[in-house]
Amino acid sequence: MFKKSLVLLILIVMIIIPSSELLRPDQLPKHLKTVEVVTAQILEEYYPNKILYNPKLKIKNQSIHIYFQVHKDFESLNSLEKFVNFELFSKHFRFILFSTKNDAGLQNFDIHISADYNDNLYDYFNVVQNKHLIFSTESNLSCNKKTIFTSSQFKEHSQMLTDDYLIEEFNGHSDLDIFNYAIDFFKLLTKNAKYYNPETDNNLILQAVTEKYGITREEYVKIYKKYYLLY
């Protein structure tokens, strides 16, 4: 029952984050509570079938470790589907932490998710590569210490995932074309994020896309959420 289309899980937006600092020991209880609340919120909203459940949490050395129990049907998923379950959890997790404007920069921390079922131990790691952009991450999923899927492999499946989407039109233009234009414009404007200035560039990108295609900000956000995982 868990092998639904991957696109039903995808709800990610591009957001910019400040650099993080080490937590003081006296901050840990407060921020551990924040992580607990966010985890519960994600599980309730995006994992109603409880494929991941009963989390146990720990924060140490700028790393957030979450141990989950998994439903028995998790074992029937292929490596891509297993990866997506963990990957999308981490994306939602970083987004919500950013939205809460926590003062510890928790959204910048490395994320380590582990789970086991029978004799299989799964470890998923998600690391921010660019501390100013939480979408700039690298992920790795292993089973019994052997890598079974990575974010690089996931990008190779982007065309397959695109084929699963229902293409919509806005003013005679496909939403996928609009998304690709926005990404290309971002890369050109920022030299592949090397010179990215969120205070000015976000508005320039939004203005360029909405004027070119005659769409609203809300329509652009909807398109970006739909296709974000492909980027």
C-alpha positions, 0 to 999 in steps of 0.5 A, spaced: 500 500 500 506 504 500 508 503 493 504 510 491 506 514 486 512 518 488 510 525 486 504 524 492 510 525 497 513 531 494 512 538 497 518 542 497 520 549 496 526 553 495 529 556 502 535 560 504 538 559 511 543 562 515 549 559 518 549 555 524 553 555 530 554 550 536 549 548 541 551 550 548 549 544 553 544 548 556 540 549 549 539 542 548 533 540 552 529 546 548 532 544 541 530 537 542 523 538 544 523 543 537 526 537 533 520 532 537 515 537 535 517 537 528 518 530 527 511 528 530 508 534 525 511 531 519 509 523 521 502 525 522 501 529 515 506 526 510 506 519 513 499 517 515 500 509 513 506 509 519 511 506 514 516 510 519 513 511 526 516 511 534 521 516 533 527 516 538 531 523 537 538 525 539 542 532 538 550 531 538 555 535 534 551 539 529 548 532 527 540 530 529 539 523 529 533 520 528 531 512 529 525 510 527 521 503 527 518 501 520 512 498 517 513 491 515 511 493 508 518 497 508 522 491 506 518 490 500 519 497 497 525 498 492 531 502 494 529 508 490 522 508 494 526 507 501 530 513 499 525 517 497 521 516 504 527 518 508 529 524 503 523 527 503 522 527 511 529 530 511 526 536 506 520 537 510 524 537 516 529 542 514 523 546 511 519 546 518 525 548 522 527 554 518 520 556 518 520 556 526 526 561 525 529 557 531 536 560 533 540 554 533 540 553 526 538 546 526 536 546 519 543 546 517 545 540 522 547 534 518 541 529 519 542 521 520 536 517 520 536 510 522 531 504 522 532 496 522 527 491 520 529 483 522 536 483 520 537 489 516 539 496 518 538 502 514 542 508 515 540 515 511 545 521 512 543 528 509 548 533 509 548 540 507 553 542 502 552 550 502 550 552 508 546 558 505 542 553 501 538 548 504 536 545 498 544 544 496 544 537 500 547 530 499 544 524 501 546 517 502 542 510 504 545 504 506 543 497 508 547 493 513 553 498 511 552 497 504 550 503 500 544 502 496 542 509 493 544 516 493 542 523 491 546 522 485 543 516 483 536 519 484 538 525 480 539 520 474 532 518 475 529 525 474 526 523 467 523 517 470 519 521 475 518 527 470 514 522 466 509 520 472 507 527 473 501 530 470 503 536 466 499 542 467 498 548 462 499 556 465 497 561 459 499 556 454 505 553 457 507 547 460 508 547 468 515 543 467 517 548 462 516 554 466 520 550 472 526 549 467 526 556 465 526 558 473 532 553 474 536 556 468 535 563 470 537 562 477 543 558 475 545 564 470 544 569 474 548 566 480 553 563 476 550 556 479 549 559 486 556 561 487 554 569 487 547 567 490 544 573 494 537 571 496 535 579 498 535 581 491 536 574 487 529 571 489 525 577 487 529 578 480 527 570 479 520 571 481 519 577 476 523 574 470 518 568 471 512 571 472 513 576 467 515 571 461 509 567 462 504 571 465 503 567 471 502 569 479 507 568 484 502 563 487 502 559 481 509 559 480 510 557 488 505 551 486 509 549 480 516 550 484 513 545 490 510 540 484 517 539 481 522 541 486 525 534 488 527 534 481 532 539 482 
